[in-house]
Structure formats: structure tokens, C-alpha cells
Amino acid sequence: MKVRHIRSLDLWLLSKGSRILYRGKVSPWHSPRVIAAALRRDGKEFRAAA
């Protein structure tokens, strides 16, 4: 997975290959919910440690 920040638009992209798994204002590095949503879109399951 690749994470990019487009500063001119203040937009974060999380992609795998040519698929965009997440596009939004919140950095994927700071939110486990964003990572979990991106992995669900990729067909994987993510459970955070409690």
C-alpha cells in the first residue's frame, strides 16, 4: 500500500496498485479507523488490539 499527501488539495490517498482504497482529509497514519476501512475495501479484516 502507498500513502500520498497532495498538499495543494490537502488530500490523503491510500492506494494499492491502481486502486484507491482511501481518499480524505484525515491522515491514515493518525487514524486506525481509516486503515481499517481501507483494508475492508481491499477485502481484508483488521482488528485493533484492545
C-alpha positions, 0 to 999 in steps of 0.5 A, a space after each residue: 500500500 502507498 500513502 500520498 499527501 497532495 498538499 495543494 488539495 490537502 488530500 490523503 490517498 491510500 492506494 494499492 496498485 491502481 486502486 484507491 482504497 482511501 481518499 480524505 482529509 484525515 491522515 491514515 497514519 493518525 487514524 486506525 479507523 481509516 486503515 481499517 476501512 481501507 483494508 475492508 475495501 481491499 477485502 481484508 479484516 483488521 482488528 485493533 488490539 484492545 
